[in-house]
Amino acid sequence: MKDQWKMWKALKGNETGLGWDHKKGTVVAADEWWNEKIKENSNFARFQEKGIGQELYENYQELFLGTVATREFAYAPSSGVLPNET
């Protein structure tokens, strides 16, 4: 799941001027944009016809954004519990 979210996030990045297809759950962009993105990372091709959808993306954001995992200092913002300070 996390890999899919990272790839989706990388695909969309900070791009502007993209549309959104609610039925497919993916971005609408010119063929040239898609071709460049797929050249950049061939795994992006799977998102051209079917993305992850806005709701799933938002769920992934809540689960994974800002997640830190290093031993006893592991922390995930979605847990709602702050780590102990030492």
C-alpha positions as CSV (number, residue, x, y, z in Angstrom):
1,M,0.0,0.0,0.0
2,K,2.7,2.5,1.0
3,D,4.6,1.9,-2.3
4,Q,1.4,2.5,-4.3
5,W,0.8,5.8,-2.3
6,K,4.4,6.9,-2.8
7,M,4.3,6.2,-6.5
8,W,0.9,8.0,-6.9
9,K,2.3,11.0,-4.9
10,A,5.4,11.1,-7.1
11,L,3.3,10.9,-10.3
12,K,1.1,13.9,-9.3
13,G,3.9,15.8,-7.5
14,N,3.3,19.5,-7.5
15,E,1.9,19.5,-11.1
16,T,-0.5,22.1,-12.1
17,G,-3.0,22.2,-14.9
18,L,-4.1,18.6,-14.6
19,G,-7.7,17.5,-14.7
20,W,-9.4,14.7,-12.7
21,D,-11.5,11.8,-14.0
22,H,-13.8,10.8,-11.1
23,K,-14.9,7.5,-12.9
24,K,-11.3,6.3,-13.4
25,G,-9.9,7.9,-10.3
26,T,-6.9,9.3,-12.1
27,V,-5.5,12.5,-13.5
28,V,-6.5,13.8,-17.0
29,A,-3.5,15.1,-18.9
30,A,-2.2,15.4,-22.4
31,D,-0.6,12.3,-24.0
32,E,2.7,14.2,-24.0
33,W,2.5,14.6,-20.2
34,W,1.8,10.9,-19.7
35,N,4.6,9.9,-22.1
36,E,7.1,12.0,-20.2
37,K,6.0,10.6,-16.9
38,I,6.1,7.0,-18.1
39,K,9.6,7.7,-19.5
40,E,10.5,9.0,-16.1
41,N,9.2,5.8,-14.4
42,S,7.6,3.0,-16.4
43,N,5.5,2.0,-13.3
44,F,3.4,5.2,-13.8
45,A,1.7,3.6,-16.8
46,R,-0.6,1.6,-14.5
47,F,-2.1,4.8,-13.3
48,Q,-3.0,6.2,-16.7
49,E,-6.2,4.2,-17.0
50,K,-7.0,3.6,-13.3
51,G,-5.6,5.6,-10.5
52,I,-6.1,5.1,-6.7
53,G,-9.0,7.5,-6.4
54,Q,-9.3,10.6,-4.3
55,E,-10.8,8.9,-1.2
56,L,-8.1,6.2,-1.1
57,Y,-5.4,8.8,-1.7
58,E,-6.7,10.8,1.3
59,N,-6.8,7.6,3.4
60,Y,-3.2,6.9,2.4
61,Q,-2.2,10.4,3.3
62,E,-3.6,10.0,6.8
63,L,-1.9,6.6,7.2
64,F,1.5,7.4,5.7
65,L,2.2,11.1,5.6
66,G,4.8,12.0,8.3
67,T,5.3,8.4,9.4
68,V,8.6,7.9,11.0
69,A,9.9,4.5,12.1
70,T,13.2,4.2,14.0
71,R,13.2,1.7,16.8
72,E,11.8,3.0,20.1
73,F,11.2,6.4,18.5
74,A,8.7,5.0,15.9
75,Y,5.8,7.4,15.4
76,A,2.8,7.6,13.1
77,P,0.7,10.8,13.2
78,S,-2.5,8.7,12.5
79,S,-2.0,6.9,15.8
80,G,-3.1,9.9,17.8
81,V,-0.5,9.2,20.4
82,L,2.6,11.3,20.8
83,P,5.8,9.5,21.4
84,N,7.5,9.9,24.8
85,E,10.2,12.5,24.9
86,T,13.5,11.3,26.4
